[in-house]
């Protein structure tokens, strides 16, 4: 009788363990799908600030207008030129209220510097530069933002699709006066630890947020599976104790 009860308990424990593991796998699969559908940072409360240094707000500028920005982001942000990726993360700009999802112009020479300051909420400094030549005289606006484009070659074409978060942007209102003497090109002080155009293959520290999220999800899935096994063992011991009693 005791052997029969023990066999029943063993079968029940195995079924419970298998059920818990299947549930954890299904939950992990759904989380991975969510991550794949979000090529920009989406968990752990991602933080980024963007500052437009030029053109400054409410200033009068001659042609060409120099555009420069600085940005700080946490560990979830990166910039990549790897065209083999399904999504390429970068900084973009639009003029005069253009659609940020389909009209963004990519900053092609964004630089990244690691922040080594202890206790800082940010992990990386970003800065980029561009020049605007075909602008009419009068008021204009420029919006600089972070996002992910479906393919580098699609930028400026009808196929372009940029995923972005409106929290990670900055806008400057400025004027163009083409008869003004052109201002000298700005010079930038080199960063102490510059890393130009990092890619996920050349710099693992600056891996894309998608890769970072995927590693985290795998870790979460492993922990969930471990807890499922532990829970099954606990249930087995309790059922066995009650049967013996």
Biotite code that builds the C-alpha atoms (Angstrom):
import biotite.structure as struc

atoms = struc.array([
    struc.Atom([0.000, 0.000, 0.000], chain_id="A", res_id=1, res_name="UNK", atom_name="CA", element="C"),
    struc.Atom([2.814, 2.343, 0.917], chain_id="A", res_id=2, res_name="UNK", atom_name="CA", element="C"),
    struc.Atom([4.615, 1.559, -2.351], chain_id="A", res_id=3, res_name="UNK", atom_name="CA", element="C"),
    struc.Atom([1.447, 2.338, -4.308], chain_id="A", res_id=4, res_name="UNK", atom_name="CA", element="C"),
    struc.Atom([1.006, 5.648, -2.446], chain_id="A", res_id=5, res_name="UNK", atom_name="CA", element="C"),
    struc.Atom([4.655, 6.517, -3.042], chain_id="A", res_id=6, res_name="UNK", atom_name="CA", element="C"),
    struc.Atom([4.301, 5.806, -6.760], chain_id="A", res_id=7, res_name="UNK", atom_name="CA", element="C"),
    struc.Atom([1.214, 8.020, -6.953], chain_id="A", res_id=8, res_name="UNK", atom_name="CA", element="C"),
    struc.Atom([3.073, 10.793, -5.099], chain_id="A", res_id=9, res_name="UNK", atom_name="CA", element="C"),
    struc.Atom([6.058, 10.510, -7.462], chain_id="A", res_id=10, res_name="UNK", atom_name="CA", element="C"),
    struc.Atom([3.831, 10.751, -10.544], chain_id="A", res_id=11, res_name="UNK", atom_name="CA", element="C"),
    struc.Atom([2.001, 13.755, -9.104], chain_id="A", res_id=12, res_name="UNK", atom_name="CA", element="C"),
    struc.Atom([5.269, 15.520, -8.261], chain_id="A", res_id=13, res_name="UNK", atom_name="CA", element="C"),
    struc.Atom([6.651, 14.905, -11.749], chain_id="A", res_id=14, res_name="UNK", atom_name="CA", element="C"),
    struc.Atom([3.466, 16.256, -13.334], chain_id="A", res_id=15, res_name="UNK", atom_name="CA", element="C"),
    struc.Atom([3.586, 19.361, -11.148], chain_id="A", res_id=16, res_name="UNK", atom_name="CA", element="C"),
    struc.Atom([7.261, 19.934, -11.966], chain_id="A", res_id=17, res_name="UNK", atom_name="CA", element="C"),
    struc.Atom([6.656, 19.537, -15.701], chain_id="A", res_id=18, res_name="UNK", atom_name="CA", element="C"),
    struc.Atom([3.645, 21.871, -15.548], chain_id="A", res_id=19, res_name="UNK", atom_name="CA", element="C"),
    struc.Atom([5.597, 24.571, -13.698], chain_id="A", res_id=20, res_name="UNK", atom_name="CA", element="C"),
    struc.Atom([8.511, 24.333, -16.117], chain_id="A", res_id=21, res_name="UNK", atom_name="CA", element="C"),
    struc.Atom([6.164, 24.583, -19.127], chain_id="A", res_id=22, res_name="UNK", atom_name="CA", element="C"),
    struc.Atom([4.512, 27.650, -17.602], chain_id="A", res_id=23, res_name="UNK", atom_name="CA", element="C"),
    struc.Atom([7.907, 29.302, -17.036], chain_id="A", res_id=24, res_name="UNK", atom_name="CA", element="C"),
    struc.Atom([8.961, 28.537, -20.633], chain_id="A", res_id=25, res_name="UNK", atom_name="CA", element="C"),
    struc.Atom([5.731, 30.007, -22.029], chain_id="A", res_id=26, res_name="UNK", atom_name="CA", element="C"),
    struc.Atom([6.138, 33.123, -19.881], chain_id="A", res_id=27, res_name="UNK", atom_name="CA", element="C"),
    struc.Atom([9.755, 33.507, -20.990], chain_id="A", res_id=28, res_name="UNK", atom_name="CA", element="C"),
    struc.Atom([8.791, 33.108, -24.647], chain_id="A", res_id=29, res_name="UNK", atom_name="CA", element="C"),
    struc.Atom([6.207, 35.863, -24.342], chain_id="A", res_id=30, res_name="UNK", atom_name="CA", element="C"),
    struc.Atom([8.754, 38.160, -22.668], chain_id="A", res_id=31, res_name="UNK", atom_name="CA", element="C"),
    struc.Atom([11.288, 37.536, -25.440], chain_id="A", res_id=32, res_name="UNK", atom_name="CA", element="C"),
    struc.Atom([8.632, 38.352, -28.058], chain_id="A", res_id=33, res_name="UNK", atom_name="CA", element="C"),
    struc.Atom([7.925, 41.646, -26.282], chain_id="A", res_id=34, res_name="UNK", atom_name="CA", element="C"),
    struc.Atom([11.648, 42.437, -26.272], chain_id="A", res_id=35, res_name="UNK", atom_name="CA", element="C"),
    struc.Atom([11.967, 41.675, -29.981], chain_id="A", res_id=36, res_name="UNK", atom_name="CA", element="C"),
    struc.Atom([9.027, 43.980, -30.714], chain_id="A", res_id=37, res_name="UNK", atom_name="CA", element="C"),
    struc.Atom([10.733, 46.819, -28.805], chain_id="A", res_id=38, res_name="UNK", atom_name="CA", element="C"),
    struc.Atom([14.105, 47.647, -30.432], chain_id="A", res_id=39, res_name="UNK", atom_name="CA", element="C"),
    struc.Atom([14.601, 50.636, -28.098], chain_id="A", res_id=40, res_name="UNK", atom_name="CA", element="C"),
    struc.Atom([15.083, 50.421, -24.304], chain_id="A", res_id=41, res_name="UNK", atom_name="CA", element="C"),
    struc.Atom([11.767, 49.604, -22.619], chain_id="A", res_id=42, res_name="UNK", atom_name="CA", element="C"),
    struc.Atom([12.435, 48.082, -19.186], chain_id="A", res_id=43, res_name="UNK", atom_name="CA", element="C"),
    struc.Atom([14.246, 49.141, -16.000], chain_id="A", res_id=44, res_name="UNK", atom_name="CA", element="C"),
    struc.Atom([13.046, 52.748, -16.424], chain_id="A", res_id=45, res_name="UNK", atom_name="CA", element="C"),
    struc.Atom([15.594, 53.799, -19.113], chain_id="A", res_id=46, res_name="UNK", atom_name="CA", element="C"),
    struc.Atom([16.962, 57.331, -18.649], chain_id="A", res_id=47, res_name="UNK", atom_name="CA", element="C"),
    struc.Atom([18.368, 59.650, -21.337], chain_id="A", res_id=48, res_name="UNK", atom_name="CA", element="C"),
    struc.Atom([18.836, 63.412, -21.701], chain_id="A", res_id=49, res_name="UNK", atom_name="CA", element="C"),
    struc.Atom([19.545, 65.297, -24.955], chain_id="A", res_id=50, res_name="UNK", atom_name="CA", element="C"),
    struc.Atom([20.864, 68.862, -25.245], chain_id="A", res_id=51, res_name="UNK", atom_name="CA", element="C"),
    struc.Atom([21.068, 70.785, -28.526], chain_id="A", res_id=52, res_name="UNK", atom_name="CA", element="C"),
    struc.Atom([24.195, 72.925, -28.384], chain_id="A", res_id=53, res_name="UNK", atom_name="CA", element="C"),
    struc.Atom([23.766, 74.380, -31.855], chain_id="A", res_id=54, res_name="UNK", atom_name="CA", element="C"),
    struc.Atom([21.700, 76.032, -33.178], chain_id="A", res_id=55, res_name="UNK", atom_name="CA", element="C"),
    struc.Atom([20.771, 77.587, -29.854], chain_id="A", res_id=56, res_name="UNK", atom_name="CA", element="C"),
    struc.Atom([17.165, 78.480, -29.175], chain_id="A", res_id=57, res_name="UNK", atom_name="CA", element="C"),
    struc.Atom([15.994, 81.838, -30.607], chain_id="A", res_id=58, res_name="UNK", atom_name="CA", element="C"),
    struc.Atom([19.301, 82.572, -32.381], chain_id="A", res_id=59, res_name="UNK", atom_name="CA", element="C"),
    struc.Atom([19.896, 83.925, -35.901], chain_id="A", res_id=60, res_name="UNK", atom_name="CA", element="C"),
    struc.Atom([22.141, 81.711, -38.030], chain_id="A", res_id=61, res_name="UNK", atom_name="CA", element="C"),
    struc.Atom([23.802, 81.945, -41.418], chain_id="A", res_id=62, res_name="UNK", atom_name="CA", element="C"),
    struc.Atom([24.128, 79.077, -43.875], chain_id="A", res_id=63, res_name="UNK", atom_name="CA", element="C"),
    struc.Atom([25.267, 76.410, -43.448], chain_id="A", res_id=64, res_name="UNK", atom_name="CA", element="C"),
    struc.Atom([23.690, 75.950, -40.019], chain_id="A", res_id=65, res_name="UNK", atom_name="CA", element="C"),
    struc.Atom([25.854, 73.866, -37.724], chain_id="A", res_id=66, res_name="UNK", atom_name="CA", element="C"),
    struc.Atom([23.935, 71.253, -35.713], chain_id="A", res_id=67, res_name="UNK", atom_name="CA", element="C"),
    struc.Atom([25.552, 69.701, -32.660], chain_id="A", res_id=68, res_name="UNK", atom_name="CA", element="C"),
    struc.Atom([24.140, 67.882, -29.670], chain_id="A", res_id=69, res_name="UNK", atom_name="CA", element="C"),
    struc.Atom([25.236, 66.075, -26.519], chain_id="A", res_id=70, res_name="UNK", atom_name="CA", element="C"),
    struc.Atom([23.392, 63.311, -24.733], chain_id="A", res_id=71, res_name="UNK", atom_name="CA", element="C"),
    struc.Atom([23.720, 61.112, -21.677], chain_id="A", res_id=72, res_name="UNK", atom_name="CA", element="C"),
    struc.Atom([22.129, 57.688, -21.369], chain_id="A", res_id=73, res_name="UNK", atom_name="CA", element="C"),
    struc.Atom([22.141, 54.735, -19.010], chain_id="A", res_id=74, res_name="UNK", atom_name="CA", element="C"),
    struc.Atom([23.532, 51.273, -19.783], chain_id="A", res_id=75, res_name="UNK", atom_name="CA", element="C"),
    struc.Atom([20.575, 50.346, -21.989], chain_id="A", res_id=76, res_name="UNK", atom_name="CA", element="C"),
    struc.Atom([21.469, 52.826, -24.756], chain_id="A", res_id=77, res_name="UNK", atom_name="CA", element="C"),
    struc.Atom([23.945, 52.289, -27.571], chain_id="A", res_id=78, res_name="UNK", atom_name="CA", element="C"),
    struc.Atom([24.734, 53.468, -31.092], chain_id="A", res_id=79, res_name="UNK", atom_name="CA", element="C"),
    struc.Atom([25.539, 50.993, -33.844], chain_id="A", res_id=80, res_name="UNK", atom_name="CA", element="C"),
    struc.Atom([26.567, 51.134, -37.496], chain_id="A", res_id=81, res_name="UNK", atom_name="CA", element="C"),
    struc.Atom([26.206, 47.392, -37.988], chain_id="A", res_id=82, res_name="UNK", atom_name="CA", element="C"),
    struc.Atom([23.908, 47.226, -41.022], chain_id="A", res_id=83, res_name="UNK", atom_name="CA", element="C"),
    struc.Atom([23.403, 43.474, -40.587], chain_id="A", res_id=84, res_name="UNK", atom_name="CA", element="C"),
    struc.Atom([21.184, 44.051, -37.548], chain_id="A", res_id=85, res_name="UNK", atom_name="CA", element="C"),
    struc.Atom([17.428, 44.015, -38.008], chain_id="A", res_id=86, res_name="UNK", atom_name="CA", element="C"),
    struc.Atom([17.254, 47.366, -36.155], chain_id="A", res_id=87, res_name="UNK", atom_name="CA", element="C"),
    struc.Atom([19.999, 50.009, -36.003], chain_id="A", res_id=88, res_name="UNK", atom_name="CA", element="C"),
    struc.Atom([19.993, 52.297, -32.971], chain_id="A", res_id=89, res_name="UNK", atom_name="CA", element="C"),
    struc.Atom([21.147, 55.877, -33.507], chain_id="A", res_id=90, res_name="UNK", atom_name="CA", element="C"),
    struc.Atom([20.348, 59.604, -33.125], chain_id="A", res_id=91, res_name="UNK", atom_name="CA", element="C"),
    struc.Atom([18.188, 61.387, -35.685], chain_id="A", res_id=92, res_name="UNK", atom_name="CA", element="C"),
    struc.Atom([16.839, 64.850, -36.411], chain_id="A", res_id=93, res_name="UNK", atom_name="CA", element="C"),
    struc.Atom([13.806, 66.310, -38.176], chain_id="A", res_id=94, res_name="UNK", atom_name="CA", element="C"),
    struc.Atom([13.119, 69.884, -39.277], chain_id="A", res_id=95, res_name="UNK", atom_name="CA", element="C"),
    struc.Atom([10.043, 72.032, -38.915], chain_id="A", res_id=96, res_name="UNK", atom_name="CA", element="C"),
    struc.Atom([7.763, 69.448, -37.355], chain_id="A", res_id=97, res_name="UNK", atom_name="CA", element="C"),
    struc.Atom([8.386, 66.600, -39.797], chain_id="A", res_id=98, res_name="UNK", atom_name="CA", element="C"),
    struc.Atom([7.233, 63.094, -38.899], chain_id="A", res_id=99, res_name="UNK", atom_name="CA", element="C"),
    struc.Atom([9.830, 61.585, -36.546], chain_id="A", res_id=100, res_name="UNK", atom_name="CA", element="C"),
    struc.Atom([8.851, 58.073, -37.563], chain_id="A", res_id=101, res_name="UNK", atom_name="CA", element="C"),
    struc.Atom([9.357, 58.418, -41.330], chain_id="A", res_id=102, res_name="UNK", atom_name="CA", element="C"),
    struc.Atom([11.404, 61.584, -41.987], chain_id="A", res_id=103, res_name="UNK", atom_name="CA", element="C"),
    struc.Atom([14.303, 61.324, -39.535], chain_id="A", res_id=104, res_name="UNK", atom_name="CA", element="C"),
    struc.Atom([17.818, 62.091, -40.758], chain_id="A", res_id=105, res_name="UNK", atom_name="CA", element="C"),
    struc.Atom([20.475, 60.017, -39.033], chain_id="A", res_id=106, res_name="UNK", atom_name="CA", element="C"),
    struc.Atom([23.580, 61.520, -37.433], chain_id="A", res_id=107, res_name="UNK", atom_name="CA", element="C"),
    struc.Atom([26.255, 59.510, -39.221], chain_id="A", res_id=108, res_name="UNK", atom_name="CA", element="C"),
    struc.Atom([29.201, 60.344, -36.949], chain_id="A", res_id=109, res_name="UNK", atom_name="CA", element="C"),
    struc.Atom([27.906, 59.980, -33.410], chain_id="A", res_id=110, res_name="UNK", atom_name="CA", element="C"),
    struc.Atom([30.647, 59.454, -30.834], chain_id="A", res_id=111, res_name="UNK", atom_name="CA", element="C"),
    struc.Atom([30.294, 57.541, -27.586], chain_id="A", res_id=112, res_name="UNK", atom_name="CA", element="C"),
    struc.Atom([32.314, 57.975, -24.392], chain_id="A", res_id=113, res_name="UNK", atom_name="CA", element="C"),
    struc.Atom([32.058, 55.799, -21.310], chain_id="A", res_id=114, res_name="UNK", atom_name="CA", element="C"),
    struc.Atom([31.208, 57.656, -18.090], chain_id="A", res_id=115, res_name="UNK", atom_name="CA", element="C"),
    struc.Atom([33.503, 56.485, -15.315], chain_id="A", res_id=116, res_name="UNK", atom_name="CA", element="C"),
    struc.Atom([32.070, 58.745, -12.610], chain_id="A", res_id=117, res_name="UNK", atom_name="CA", element="C"),
    struc.Atom([31.116, 56.584, -9.642], chain_id="A", res_id=118, res_name="UNK", atom_name="CA", element="C"),
    struc.Atom([27.472, 56.807, -8.599], chain_id="A", res_id=119, res_name="UNK", atom_name="CA", element="C"),
    struc.Atom([26.338, 58.440, -11.862], chain_id="A", res_id=120, res_name="UNK", atom_name="CA", element="C"),
    struc.Atom([22.931, 57.378, -13.150], chain_id="A", res_id=121, res_name="UNK", atom_name="CA", element="C"),
    struc.Atom([24.333, 57.560, -16.680], chain_id="A", res_id=122, res_name="UNK", atom_name="CA", element="C"),
    struc.Atom([26.749, 55.152, -18.345], chain_id="A", res_id=123, res_name="UNK", atom_name="CA", element="C"),
    struc.Atom([27.541, 56.855, -21.669], chain_id="A", res_id=124, res_name="UNK", atom_name="CA", element="C"),
    struc.Atom([28.033, 60.289, -23.213], chain_id="A", res_id=125, res_name="UNK", atom_name="CA", element="C"),
    struc.Atom([26.977, 60.744, -26.847], chain_id="A", res_id=126, res_name="UNK", atom_name="CA", element="C"),
    struc.Atom([27.654, 63.651, -29.202], chain_id="A", res_id=127, res_name="UNK", atom_name="CA", element="C"),
    struc.Atom([27.010, 64.231, -32.877], chain_id="A", res_id=128, res_name="UNK", atom_name="CA", element="C"),
    struc.Atom([27.234, 66.889, -35.556], chain_id="A", res_id=129, res_name="UNK", atom_name="CA", element="C"),
    struc.Atom([25.665, 67.768, -38.907], chain_id="A", res_id=130, res_name="UNK", atom_name="CA", element="C"),
    struc.Atom([25.248, 70.760, -41.240], chain_id="A", res_id=131, res_name="UNK", atom_name="CA", element="C"),
    struc.Atom([22.076, 72.213, -42.757], chain_id="A", res_id=132, res_name="UNK", atom_name="CA", element="C"),
    struc.Atom([22.468, 73.901, -46.128], chain_id="A", res_id=133, res_name="UNK", atom_name="CA", element="C"),
    struc.Atom([19.112, 73.966, -47.917], chain_id="A", res_id=134, res_name="UNK", atom_name="CA", element="C"),
    struc.Atom([17.101, 76.198, -45.600], chain_id="A", res_id=135, res_name="UNK", atom_name="CA", element="C"),
    struc.Atom([15.108, 79.264, -46.524], chain_id="A", res_id=136, res_name="UNK", atom_name="CA", element="C"),
    struc.Atom([15.418, 82.516, -44.632], chain_id="A", res_id=137, res_name="UNK", atom_name="CA", element="C"),
    struc.Atom([13.074, 82.760, -41.668], chain_id="A", res_id=138, res_name="UNK", atom_name="CA", element="C"),
    struc.Atom([12.069, 80.701, -38.606], chain_id="A", res_id=139, res_name="UNK", atom_name="CA", element="C"),
    struc.Atom([12.805, 76.991, -38.357], chain_id="A", res_id=140, res_name="UNK", atom_name="CA", element="C"),
    struc.Atom([12.868, 74.263, -35.733], chain_id="A", res_id=141, res_name="UNK", atom_name="CA", element="C"),
    struc.Atom([14.990, 71.165, -35.266], chain_id="A", res_id=142, res_name="UNK", atom_name="CA", element="C"),
    struc.Atom([14.245, 68.148, -33.086], chain_id="A", res_id=143, res_name="UNK", atom_name="CA", element="C"),
    struc.Atom([17.031, 65.754, -32.117], chain_id="A", res_id=144, res_name="UNK", atom_name="CA", element="C"),
    struc.Atom([15.982, 62.344, -30.797], chain_id="A", res_id=145, res_name="UNK", atom_name="CA", element="C"),
    struc.Atom([17.134, 58.770, -30.135], chain_id="A", res_id=146, res_name="UNK", atom_name="CA", element="C"),
    struc.Atom([15.546, 55.845, -31.928], chain_id="A", res_id=147, res_name="UNK", atom_name="CA", element="C"),
    struc.Atom([15.949, 52.648, -33.916], chain_id="A", res_id=148, res_name="UNK", atom_name="CA", element="C"),
    struc.Atom([15.591, 52.478, -37.711], chain_id="A", res_id=149, res_name="UNK", atom_name="CA", element="C"),
    struc.Atom([14.645, 49.275, -39.524], chain_id="A", res_id=150, res_name="UNK", atom_name="CA", element="C"),
    struc.Atom([17.658, 49.546, -41.849], chain_id="A", res_id=151, res_name="UNK", atom_name="CA", element="C"),
    struc.Atom([20.420, 52.127, -42.413], chain_id="A", res_id=152, res_name="UNK", atom_name="CA", element="C"),
    struc.Atom([19.840, 52.070, -46.170], chain_id="A", res_id=153, res_name="UNK", atom_name="CA", element="C"),
    struc.Atom([16.165, 52.974, -45.626], chain_id="A", res_id=154, res_name="UNK", atom_name="CA", element="C"),
    struc.Atom([16.935, 56.382, -44.051], chain_id="A", res_id=155, res_name="UNK", atom_name="CA", element="C"),
    struc.Atom([15.404, 59.059, -46.263], chain_id="A", res_id=156, res_name="UNK", atom_name="CA", element="C"),
    struc.Atom([13.379, 56.564, -48.289], chain_id="A", res_id=157, res_name="UNK", atom_name="CA", element="C"),
    struc.Atom([9.671, 55.586, -48.145], chain_id="A", res_id=158, res_name="UNK", atom_name="CA", element="C"),
    struc.Atom([10.671, 52.336, -46.416], chain_id="A", res_id=159, res_name="UNK", atom_name="CA", element="C"),
    struc.Atom([12.125, 54.174, -43.417], chain_id="A", res_id=160, res_name="UNK", atom_name="CA", element="C"),
    struc.Atom([10.528, 53.317, -40.066], chain_id="A", res_id=161, res_name="UNK", atom_name="CA", element="C"),
    struc.Atom([11.973, 54.762, -36.867], chain_id="A", res_id=162, res_name="UNK", atom_name="CA", element="C"),
    struc.Atom([10.838, 53.598, -33.431], chain_id="A", res_id=163, res_name="UNK", atom_name="CA", element="C"),
    struc.Atom([11.330, 56.299, -30.797], chain_id="A", res_id=164, res_name="UNK", atom_name="CA", element="C"),
    struc.Atom([10.223, 57.522, -27.393], chain_id="A", res_id=165, res_name="UNK", atom_name="CA", element="C"),
    struc.Atom([9.102, 61.153, -27.134], chain_id="A", res_id=166, res_name="UNK", atom_name="CA", element="C"),
    struc.Atom([10.823, 61.393, -23.732], chain_id="A", res_id=167, res_name="UNK", atom_name="CA", element="C"),
    struc.Atom([14.215, 61.164, -25.450], chain_id="A", res_id=168, res_name="UNK", atom_name="CA", element="C"),
    struc.Atom([14.231, 64.294, -27.597], chain_id="A", res_id=169, res_name="UNK", atom_name="CA", element="C"),
    struc.Atom([15.107, 67.988, -27.599], chain_id="A", res_id=170, res_name="UNK", atom_name="CA", element="C"),
    struc.Atom([13.885, 70.843, -29.831], chain_id="A", res_id=171, res_name="UNK", atom_name="CA", element="C"),
    struc.Atom([15.398, 74.208, -30.723], chain_id="A", res_id=172, res_name="UNK", atom_name="CA", element="C"),
    struc.Atom([13.679, 77.125, -32.483], chain_id="A", res_id=173, res_name="UNK", atom_name="CA", element="C"),
    struc.Atom([16.040, 79.242, -34.604], chain_id="A", res_id=174, res_name="UNK", atom_name="CA", element="C"),
    struc.Atom([16.176, 81.695, -37.512], chain_id="A", res_id=175, res_name="UNK", atom_name="CA", element="C"),
    struc.Atom([18.095, 81.621, -40.773], chain_id="A", res_id=176, res_name="UNK", atom_name="CA", element="C"),
    struc.Atom([19.530, 84.767, -42.375], chain_id="A", res_id=177, res_name="UNK", atom_name="CA", element="C"),
    struc.Atom([21.468, 83.711, -45.463], chain_id="A", res_id=178, res_name="UNK", atom_name="CA", element="C"),
    struc.Atom([23.129, 87.143, -45.916], chain_id="A", res_id=179, res_name="UNK", atom_name="CA", element="C"),
    struc.Atom([24.934, 86.932, -42.614], chain_id="A", res_id=180, res_name="UNK", atom_name="CA", element="C"),
    struc.Atom([28.619, 86.105, -42.739], chain_id="A", res_id=181, res_name="UNK", atom_name="CA", element="C"),
    struc.Atom([29.064, 82.351, -42.220], chain_id="A", res_id=182, res_name="UNK", atom_name="CA", element="C"),
    struc.Atom([30.237, 81.452, -38.732], chain_id="A", res_id=183, res_name="UNK", atom_name="CA", element="C"),
    struc.Atom([33.436, 79.413, -38.356], chain_id="A", res_id=184, res_name="UNK", atom_name="CA", element="C"),
    struc.Atom([33.071, 75.680, -38.004], chain_id="A", res_id=185, res_name="UNK", atom_name="CA", element="C"),
    struc.Atom([32.940, 74.695, -34.330], chain_id="A", res_id=186, res_name="UNK", atom_name="CA", element="C"),
    struc.Atom([35.841, 72.792, -32.849], chain_id="A", res_id=187, res_name="UNK", atom_name="CA", element="C"),
    struc.Atom([35.292, 69.976, -30.385], chain_id="A", res_id=188, res_name="UNK", atom_name="CA", element="C"),
    struc.Atom([37.561, 69.011, -27.545], chain_id="A", res_id=189, res_name="UNK", atom_name="CA", element="C"),
    struc.Atom([38.456, 65.336, -27.892], chain_id="A", res_id=190, res_name="UNK", atom_name="CA", element="C"),
    struc.Atom([36.993, 63.108, -25.214], chain_id="A", res_id=191, res_name="UNK", atom_name="CA", element="C"),
    struc.Atom([39.432, 61.284, -22.916], chain_id="A", res_id=192, res_name="UNK", atom_name="CA", element="C"),
    struc.Atom([38.074, 57.857, -23.856], chain_id="A", res_id=193, res_name="UNK", atom_name="CA", element="C"),
    struc.Atom([36.413, 58.212, -27.286], chain_id="A", res_id=194, res_name="UNK", atom_name="CA", element="C"),
    struc.Atom([34.743, 55.315, -29.019], chain_id="A", res_id=195, res_name="UNK", atom_name="CA", element="C"),
    struc.Atom([33.500, 56.157, -32.488], chain_id="A", res_id=196, res_name="UNK", atom_name="CA", element="C"),
    struc.Atom([30.500, 54.399, -33.932], chain_id="A", res_id=197, res_name="UNK", atom_name="CA", element="C"),
    struc.Atom([30.580, 51.331, -31.682], chain_id="A", res_id=198, res_name="UNK", atom_name="CA", element="C"),
    struc.Atom([28.970, 48.163, -32.948], chain_id="A", res_id=199, res_name="UNK", atom_name="CA", element="C"),
    struc.Atom([27.801, 45.098, -31.094], chain_id="A", res_id=200, res_name="UNK", atom_name="CA", element="C"),
    struc.Atom([30.517, 43.021, -32.786], chain_id="A", res_id=201, res_name="UNK", atom_name="CA", element="C"),
    struc.Atom([33.462, 45.355, -32.049], chain_id="A", res_id=202, res_name="UNK", atom_name="CA", element="C"),
    struc.Atom([32.629, 46.479, -28.513], chain_id="A", res_id=203, res_name="UNK", atom_name="CA", element="C"),
    struc.Atom([30.766, 44.079, -26.203], chain_id="A", res_id=204, res_name="UNK", atom_name="CA", element="C"),
    struc.Atom([30.491, 46.746, -23.493], chain_id="A", res_id=205, res_name="UNK", atom_name="CA", element="C"),
    struc.Atom([28.372, 48.854, -25.820], chain_id="A", res_id=206, res_name="UNK", atom_name="CA", element="C"),
    struc.Atom([26.195, 45.974, -26.977], chain_id="A", res_id=207, res_name="UNK", atom_name="CA", element="C"),
    struc.Atom([22.789, 46.933, -28.207], chain_id="A", res_id=208, res_name="UNK", atom_name="CA", element="C"),
    struc.Atom([19.944, 47.270, -25.764], chain_id="A", res_id=209, res_name="UNK", atom_name="CA", element="C"),
    struc.Atom([18.215, 44.379, -27.543], chain_id="A", res_id=210, res_name="UNK", atom_name="CA", element="C"),
    struc.Atom([21.128, 42.061, -26.752], chain_id="A", res_id=211, res_name="UNK", atom_name="CA", element="C"),
    struc.Atom([21.259, 43.287, -23.146], chain_id="A", res_id=212, res_name="UNK", atom_name="CA", element="C"),
    struc.Atom([17.545, 42.733, -22.689], chain_id="A", res_id=213, res_name="UNK", atom_name="CA", element="C"),
    struc.Atom([17.743, 39.286, -24.254], chain_id="A", res_id=214, res_name="UNK", atom_name="CA", element="C"),
    struc.Atom([20.550, 38.213, -21.900], chain_id="A", res_id=215, res_name="UNK", atom_name="CA", element="C"),
    struc.Atom([18.509, 39.484, -18.977], chain_id="A", res_id=216, res_name="UNK", atom_name="CA", element="C"),
    struc.Atom([15.425, 37.593, -20.169], chain_id="A", res_id=217, res_name="UNK", atom_name="CA", element="C"),
    struc.Atom([17.411, 34.380, -20.462], chain_id="A", res_id=218, res_name="UNK", atom_name="CA", element="C"),
    struc.Atom([18.638, 34.886, -16.899], chain_id="A", res_id=219, res_name="UNK", atom_name="CA", element="C"),
    struc.Atom([15.086, 35.537, -15.686], chain_id="A", res_id=220, res_name="UNK", atom_name="CA", element="C"),
    struc.Atom([13.854, 32.438, -17.484], chain_id="A", res_id=221, res_name="UNK", atom_name="CA", element="C"),
    struc.Atom([16.595, 30.344, -15.851], chain_id="A", res_id=222, res_name="UNK", atom_name="CA", element="C"),
    struc.Atom([15.696, 31.681, -12.408], chain_id="A", res_id=223, res_name="UNK", atom_name="CA", element="C"),
    struc.Atom([11.994, 31.009, -12.990], chain_id="A", res_id=224, res_name="UNK", atom_name="CA", element="C"),
    struc.Atom([12.798, 27.447, -14.068], chain_id="A", res_id=225, res_name="UNK", atom_name="CA", element="C"),
    struc.Atom([14.948, 26.945, -10.957], chain_id="A", res_id=226, res_name="UNK", atom_name="CA", element="C"),
    struc.Atom([12.123, 28.180, -8.723], chain_id="A", res_id=227, res_name="UNK", atom_name="CA", element="C"),
    struc.Atom([9.728, 25.835, -10.539], chain_id="A", res_id=228, res_name="UNK", atom_name="CA", element="C"),
    struc.Atom([11.952, 22.851, -9.761], chain_id="A", res_id=229, res_name="UNK", atom_name="CA", element="C"),
    struc.Atom([12.345, 23.946, -6.116], chain_id="A", res_id=230, res_name="UNK", atom_name="CA", element="C"),
    struc.Atom([8.562, 24.365, -5.816], chain_id="A", res_id=231, res_name="UNK", atom_name="CA", element="C"),
    struc.Atom([8.024, 20.893, -7.247], chain_id="A", res_id=232, res_name="UNK", atom_name="CA", element="C"),
    struc.Atom([10.450, 19.391, -4.735], chain_id="A", res_id=233, res_name="UNK", atom_name="CA", element="C"),
    struc.Atom([8.702, 21.166, -1.846], chain_id="A", res_id=234, res_name="UNK", atom_name="CA", element="C"),
    struc.Atom([5.286, 19.953, -3.039], chain_id="A", res_id=235, res_name="UNK", atom_name="CA", element="C"),
    struc.Atom([6.638, 16.420, -3.394], chain_id="A", res_id=236, res_name="UNK", atom_name="CA", element="C"),
    struc.Atom([8.041, 16.403, 0.140], chain_id="A", res_id=237, res_name="UNK", atom_name="CA", element="C"),
    struc.Atom([4.816, 17.751, 1.620], chain_id="A", res_id=238, res_name="UNK", atom_name="CA", element="C"),
    struc.Atom([2.641, 15.210, -0.219], chain_id="A", res_id=239, res_name="UNK", atom_name="CA", element="C"),
    struc.Atom([4.999, 12.393, 0.751], chain_id="A", res_id=240, res_name="UNK", atom_name="CA", element="C"),
    struc.Atom([4.932, 13.454, 4.401], chain_id="A", res_id=241, res_name="UNK", atom_name="CA", element="C"),
    struc.Atom([1.142, 13.530, 4.451], chain_id="A", res_id=242, res_name="UNK", atom_name="CA", element="C"),
    struc.Atom([0.945, 10.109, 2.758], chain_id="A", res_id=243, res_name="UNK", atom_name="CA", element="C"),
    struc.Atom([3.332, 8.494, 5.243], chain_id="A", res_id=244, res_name="UNK", atom_name="CA", element="C"),
    struc.Atom([1.488, 10.120, 8.135], chain_id="A", res_id=245, res_name="UNK", atom_name="CA", element="C"),
])
